[in-house]
Amino acid sequence: MRSLSDVSLPGIFGAFIRFSILVLALKTSFAAERPNIIFILTDDQRYDTLSITGDGLVRTPHLDQLAADGVLFSNASVNSAICTPSRACYFLGQYERRHGVNFNSGTFMASEAWAQSYPLKLREAGYFTGYVGKNHVPIGEQGYQSGIIEDSFDYWYAGHGHLTFYPKDRHEIFQHAKADTQLEVLTEGIQNFLNSADGFITGAKSFLQERPDDQPFALSIALNLPHGSSTGSMQMRPTDDALYRTTYRDRLGEITFPSAYV
């Protein structure tokens, strides 16, 4: 059984993505010039659903500690309050009006634009790159079938579109994971990327059998939580961790709509 740590509360998340970026400069020979980078993206999470930003019910001690030890942007806002365009913004460092990618219009990111994305720029700079989790940005005219984004990373353990709470039910790539629930399945991929001495996990797409020790790395982690497609598909199966089957269940009456909810 896992201990209660970072738990996002289902049902009070609005229609935009809040992201968390964690940059870790690990103790390597590259730390001074090229630190290792970990980018963490949460899906459809409101800014105020953290203890440190004022939520009186949810407990997020690890995220609170990251904010306390690092930088918390308390006056930032998203300009594209839906999934795909926001993710394209992160990849390219551009506003939606500039990159033009939006799933409501059936658009895709041109391969020429993708060539300027941060994962490819870091790879060109000598980083060993990995991607774990959810991708919701179609690349090239064939979109999710093009294979462009998978081939752009040295390590790929991700699915296109929603993962749901049980990724193995929807995506072949996760079939060999030991766990069934999303966070635990993705954690297996993350730990495998960071500690690959015994080889990469079955199912992961990679060009090498393990991560080189003499290269800095850039790992992108894109969760599909706490998006409604994931929390809404939770079934509280007997095999689910007790954390998911019990936490906050006795406090549902305390959940209120945000003041800005329409």
C-alpha atoms as one frame of an Amber mdcrd trajectory, in Angstrom:
protein
   0.000   0.000   0.000   1.311   3.440  -0.877   1.317   6.264   1.614  -0.855
   9.307   0.992   1.244  11.926  -0.762   0.256  13.880  -3.865  -3.450  13.241
  -4.387  -5.464  15.287  -6.849  -9.172  15.542  -6.074 -11.466  14.366  -8.902
 -14.408  16.481  -9.912 -13.200  20.032  -9.293 -10.867  20.485 -12.231 -11.795
  23.083 -14.858 -11.225  23.175 -18.575  -7.597  24.069 -18.734  -4.236  22.465
 -18.189  -1.957  23.530 -15.396   1.531  22.290 -15.782   4.329  21.613 -13.356
   7.884  21.889 -14.577  10.556  20.274 -12.467  14.133  20.852 -13.521  16.628
  18.704 -11.699  20.342  19.399 -11.954  21.745  16.034 -10.886  25.319  15.495
  -9.806  26.992  14.586 -13.087  29.901  15.880 -15.061  27.363  17.792 -17.144
  25.593  19.455 -14.232  27.258  22.844 -14.656  26.786  23.160 -18.414  24.016
  20.742 -19.376  21.847  19.734 -16.404  19.470  16.812 -16.640  15.914  18.003
 -17.259  12.576  16.508 -16.188   9.396  18.163 -17.481   6.175  17.109 -15.721
   2.784  17.972 -17.214  -0.516  17.388 -15.446  -3.745  17.362 -17.431  -6.688
  19.741 -16.882  -5.581  20.634 -13.364  -6.741  23.929 -11.909  -4.160  26.226
 -10.367  -5.953  26.238  -7.021  -6.104  22.451  -6.550  -2.921  22.348  -4.494
  -2.502  22.854  -0.782   0.021  25.607  -1.406  -2.362  27.540  -3.655  -5.231
  27.502  -1.187  -7.155  24.252  -1.488  -8.425  23.367   1.963  -9.239  19.728
   1.237  -6.678  18.203  -1.101  -3.215  17.395   0.253  -0.223  17.746  -2.093
   2.875  17.796   0.156   5.459  16.893  -2.502   4.238  19.499  -4.991   4.042
  22.025  -2.155   7.673  21.288  -1.296   8.733  21.720  -4.920   6.998  25.093
  -5.000   8.570  26.123  -1.698  12.061  25.112  -2.799  11.740  26.444  -6.347
   9.639  29.067  -8.115   5.839  29.205  -8.010   4.276  31.278 -10.783   1.213
  32.714  -9.049   0.288  35.242 -11.736   0.381  33.119 -14.891  -2.504  32.073
 -17.124  -3.041  29.748 -20.064  -4.042  31.305 -23.362  -5.533  28.127 -24.848
  -7.790  26.451 -22.324  -7.911  23.032 -23.990  -5.513  20.129 -24.224  -3.953
  19.877 -27.691  -3.155  23.556 -28.344  -1.681  23.932 -24.851   0.597  20.943
 -25.395   1.669  22.372 -28.739   2.476  25.630 -26.937   4.798  23.776 -24.551
   6.541  21.931 -27.363   7.185  25.038 -29.454   7.163  27.948 -27.012   4.486
  29.649 -29.123   0.960  30.933 -28.617  -1.850  29.042 -30.329  -2.438  31.940
 -32.739   1.138  31.345 -33.905   1.292  27.542 -34.186  -2.366  27.088 -35.213
  -2.790  23.582 -33.743  -6.226  22.904 -32.289  -8.107  19.609 -32.147 -11.419
  21.385 -32.697 -10.317  22.312 -36.220  -8.617  19.029 -37.105  -5.226  20.659
 -37.529  -1.820  19.055 -36.981   1.690  20.287 -36.274   3.782  20.421 -39.427
   6.938  18.314 -39.342   8.937  21.493 -40.089   7.521  23.101 -36.945   8.154
  19.969 -34.893  11.799  20.143 -35.929  12.006  23.336 -33.838  10.438  21.782
 -30.719  12.316  21.623 -27.425  12.725  17.786 -27.488  14.436  17.870 -30.870
  16.555  20.898 -30.018  17.751  19.177 -26.842  18.452  15.975 -28.755  20.489
  17.939 -31.300  22.428  19.413 -28.372  23.464  15.957 -27.235  20.703  15.084
 -24.760  19.303  11.573 -24.430  15.563  12.213 -24.651  12.596  10.299 -23.286
   8.822  10.671 -23.315   6.457   8.885 -20.931   2.677   9.208 -20.743   0.100
  10.843 -22.986   0.612  12.529 -26.334  -2.230  14.604 -27.727  -0.473  16.523
 -30.493  -0.671  15.025 -34.007   2.556  15.551 -35.964   2.655  15.606 -39.770
  -0.119  15.025 -42.295  -0.727  11.476 -41.043  -1.138  12.719 -37.492  -0.873
  10.039 -34.840  -0.159   7.410 -37.509   2.889   9.230 -38.882   5.309   7.795
 -36.320   7.214  11.081 -36.343   6.969  11.856 -32.658   7.839   8.314 -31.566
  10.997   8.394 -33.698  11.948  11.793 -32.274  12.817  10.410 -28.848  15.522
   7.991 -27.756  12.995   6.411 -25.395   9.222   6.353 -25.980   6.712   4.859
 -23.537   3.508   6.677 -24.338   0.104   6.473 -25.981  -1.760   8.839 -28.302
  -4.959  10.332 -26.959  -6.425   9.572 -23.559  -4.841   6.875 -21.427  -7.831
   6.435 -19.068  -7.307   5.287 -15.493  -6.298   1.849 -16.812  -3.908   2.443
 -19.764  -3.450  -1.259 -20.550  -7.124  -1.434 -21.551  -6.492   1.014 -24.385
  -2.823   1.066 -25.398  -0.754  -1.907 -26.523   2.528  -0.311 -25.496   1.665
  -0.666 -21.782   0.607  -4.316 -21.899   3.749  -5.606 -20.176   3.549  -3.220
 -17.228   3.205  -4.882 -13.841   0.667  -2.346 -12.588  -2.777  -1.547 -14.005
  -3.477   1.996 -12.836  -2.170   4.958 -14.812   0.154   6.602 -12.326   1.798
   3.311 -11.425   2.125   2.187 -15.069   3.826   5.459 -15.997   6.007   5.301
 -12.902   7.392   1.984 -14.157   8.395   3.695 -17.398   9.912   6.665 -15.585
  11.954   4.531 -13.225  13.066   2.355 -16.127  14.312   5.404 -18.033  16.205
   6.718 -15.025  17.609   3.308 -13.993  18.020   1.211 -17.121  21.020  -0.914
 -16.183  18.971  -4.070 -16.763  17.651  -2.849 -20.117  14.547  -0.954 -21.102
  11.077  -2.158 -20.232   9.290  -4.464 -22.667   7.079  -2.400 -24.942   9.115
   0.779 -24.813  10.450   2.016 -28.150  14.133   2.839 -27.956  17.255   2.963
 -30.105  19.507   1.640 -27.339  19.056  -0.970 -24.641  19.878   1.413 -21.820
  20.447   5.101 -21.148  24.116   6.143 -21.617  25.767   7.397 -18.450  27.900
   9.899 -20.343  24.970  11.916 -21.760  22.706  14.431 -20.047  19.051  13.490
 -20.317  15.740  15.276 -20.891  12.666  13.333 -19.793   9.150  14.580 -20.586
   6.383  13.127 -18.390   2.857  13.870 -19.598   0.105  12.573 -17.335  -3.529
  12.118 -18.319  -4.506  12.897 -14.727  -6.470  14.522 -13.242  -8.349  14.932
 -16.569 -11.939  13.696 -16.439 -11.247  10.976 -18.999  -8.969   9.370 -16.413
 -10.714  10.120 -13.127 -14.084   9.394 -14.746 -12.945   5.948 -15.859 -11.836
   4.919 -12.363 -13.686   1.758 -11.394 -12.192   1.148  -7.944 -11.235  -2.380
  -8.936 -10.226  -4.776  -6.152  -6.660  -4.647  -7.477  -6.492  -0.857  -7.200
  -4.354   0.554  -4.420  -6.309   1.408  -1.275  -5.315   5.016  -1.883  -7.692
   5.157  -4.848 -10.493   3.210  -3.202 -10.660   5.121   0.085  -9.015   8.550
  -0.029 -11.496  11.452   0.301 -14.464   9.088  -0.065 -15.659  10.137   3.391
 -15.340  13.839   2.539 -17.260  14.106  -0.720 -19.797  16.393   0.959 -17.055
  18.977   1.471 -16.369  19.391  -2.237 -17.587  22.718  -3.602 -17.484  24.309
  -7.027 -14.740  26.929  -7.583 -15.898  30.525  -7.261 -15.215  31.135 -10.972
 -17.201  28.067 -12.098 -19.893  28.865 -14.690
